[in-house]
Every structure is written in C-alpha cells, then in structure tokens.
Amino acid sequence: MTGQTIQDPLYGSFILKEPVLLELLQSRTLQRLKNINQYGIPREFYGLPGFTRYDHCIGVMLLLRQLGAPIEEQIAGLLHDASHTAFSHLVDWVIGDRVKEDFQDKHHVFMLERYDLPALLHKHGFDFQKIIHLESFSLLEQPAPDLCADRVDSALREFHLWVAPSIVSLCVHSLVSYHHKIVFSSADAANAFARAYLTCQTQHWGHAEYVLRYELFSQILKYALQHHIITLEDFYEDDLYVMTKLHDTQDTYIHNELHYLQSRLQYRLGDEHPEYTLKKKFRHVDPLYIQDGKLHRLSKDHPEFKLFLQTHRTLNEQGIQATIIR
C-alpha cells in the first residue's frame, strides 16, 4: 500500500504511509462521516458554512501528528467521532439528553464494533480496547477548559470558515505539546483563540437563531419517527440517507417545515409567554500558555479575559426565550 498525501486547509500537507491509517481512511467507518455535518443539521437548513465529521477527524489526526503524538493516539483521534450518528449532536435533541449531548459518547464502542473496527485494528497489531478509551490519550481529550486536539480542531475549522480567519495561522503555529498536554507558546495566541472560541459560543452554538433551528429540526425528526417515515436504525447511517427518506415522503408537515428552515428564521426574544425556552451546553476554553518557561492560565493572568469569559457564561445561563414568527 503506497502513501497518501493529505492537504489540509489548517495544517498543510502531510504524507501518510502507515498501513493502518491508509486502510482506516478507506473504511466504511470513516467514509460515512463524509455525509455527516459537524454542526448537526445539513447546511441548506442551517445557514452557516460548515464542514463534515470526516474533515474534523482527519484534522484531529493531523494535529496530533504535528504535535508528535504516538501512532495509537493518532488512530484514536482519527476514530474519535466515527461513532456519531446522522445529524451528530442533534440526535441528543431527538432521543438523547440535549443538555449533556452525550449520546455519541455512550455509543462509541457499539458503533466502532458495528463496522468491524476491532478486526481491522487487530490485523495491524493494535489493541481495540486501548484505542477506544479516549480519555487515556491526553493530547486528544481533556476536560474543559483545557485544550485538546478534538476541541482545538473543531474550533479552528470554524475560525477558518467565518469567525476569525486571520488568527488561524497564529494559533496553529503556537500550539505545542507540554508534558503531554496541548498549550500555547504565547499569551497572544491563547487570548486570540479563547476569545474567538467564545464568539463561536455566543454567535453560533448558543445563539437564538441556531438553537431554534436545532429545536425545529428535532421536531421534524421526532414527527418522522412517530409516523414511521424513518426508524431509529436509520440514524446509524448518515445525514444523506435520512434526508432522502424525508424528501421522498409525501407528508405535508415535513415538506413545509423543511422549506421553512431554508430561509432565515423570524422570531421575537423575551416574550412574557415565549413559545420556546431553550438552553444549549456552554462551551468555553481557558487555555494554558508558556511564558518565561512557566505555565500560565489565561484567566488568572489576564483579568480582562476573565471578565469576558464570565460575561459570555452569564449570557448562556439566561437561556433563550423566543417565539417564532411565521
């Protein structure tokens, strides 16, 4: 098996020669992620430029590679989101816990076993039981507010597409591995990344427009399940598979709702008796960075960022009280 060149918009060009990585890239497990949107809702119903879970998994692997992670951690990074169902975290709004958004975590082993990953990894001399325990890979996974390859890559892709393209190069080239954790090599990079991350939180992940889209799209999927237009098993395929079923149905409600979601939502905030009271998980980072040979926490040494972080946290805690205007 010859090498494969990967050209990534964030990290540049890499040549992969490891047989296990090359075979994983061609596996059904990874290929299905090309039809699963990172944001959960297909772009035509969401409105923001996005990317796929495949793009993100490749990116996490490349970032780990750039940081010198061992091959086992690179494999774990490549597979860390392979357990996502169709519509990513939107499934938590349909059949899971919309606050924790942990359906994928709970089904990680089930999904990887479903697509025969244990045999593939065993063939190349890797232990499936080791690979699936993501928490044992300290560059790949860390609890918030620390950095990890998963959290960093997904944010950088969004920065690149619309939030802050000008800071992507600074951030990428300032990421270093320090005692098996990802930190920044400068306060400027840490501050730029953390502020852009909170912009994503307030202007996207926790913004009324997109939280309402989550609610409305989840209602469509619940309705389709109740009326046997789709099944729970369909979620183990991909977005395209489920959307084909929704488009092919003659159900008027589904067609009308999908058509409505293709335009900008009109809504009122702060009604005394709102139609919807919603809240999304608060996502944030408070990075560590190196200065004068020592580690520093951004919020501890930069009180203006600490205030900025608290302001965004308070906004999210207030939730969204909104009424749709049709």
Buried (B, 14 or more C-beta within 10 A) or exposed (E): EEEBEBEBEBBEEBEBEBEBBBBBBEBEBBEBBEBBBBBBBBBEBBBBEBBBBBBBBBBBBBBBBBBEBEBBBBBBBBBBBBBBBBBBBBBBBBBBEBEEBEBBEEBBBEBBBBBEBBEBBEEBEBEBEEBBEBEEBBBBBBEEBBBBBBBBBBBBBBBBBEBBEEBBEBBBEBBBBBEEBBBBBBBBBBBBBBBBBBBBBEBBBBBBBBBBBBBBBBBBBEBBBEEEBBEEEBBBBBBBBBBEBBEEBEBEEBEEBBEBBEEEBEBEEEEEEBBBEBBBBBBBBBBBBBEEEEEBBBBEEBEEBBEBBEEBEEBBEEBBBBBBEE
